Amino acid sequence: MNEQQFENNSMDIALIQRDVVEVQRNIATLQMQTSDIQKETLALAREALLIPQELVFIKTELSTIRQCLTDNYVTSEAFDPVRKIVYGLVGCVMLSFLGAGMALILKAV
């Protein structure tokens, strides 16, 4: 083997060693990423186990709300007389303010 081939082989070996180190770093990075992904997967699996319990809670709360609405809901027919009285009183108050304003204007003139 001549010297030039020996130098080429040495350079090739150095390049291969550098590539091996880079591959080892990449493997370590991938192992850390895989570990992180596994941790996230476990956390998501734990959360997924809680979903049925939360759904049962939501269904219970929804049925409670529906029951309260049926027990405490005022229909339009039942509210109509109250509405008429309130509108009438508000109209009287507004008319009295309008009359007082007109009286002030007429006195000033």
Secondary structure, DSSP 8 states (H G I E B T S, - for coil): --HHHHHHHHHHHHHHHHHHHHHHHHHHHHHHHHHHHHHHHHHHHHHHHHHHHHHHHHHHHHHHHHHHHHHH---HHHHHHHHHHHHHHHHHHHHHHHHHHHHHHHHH-
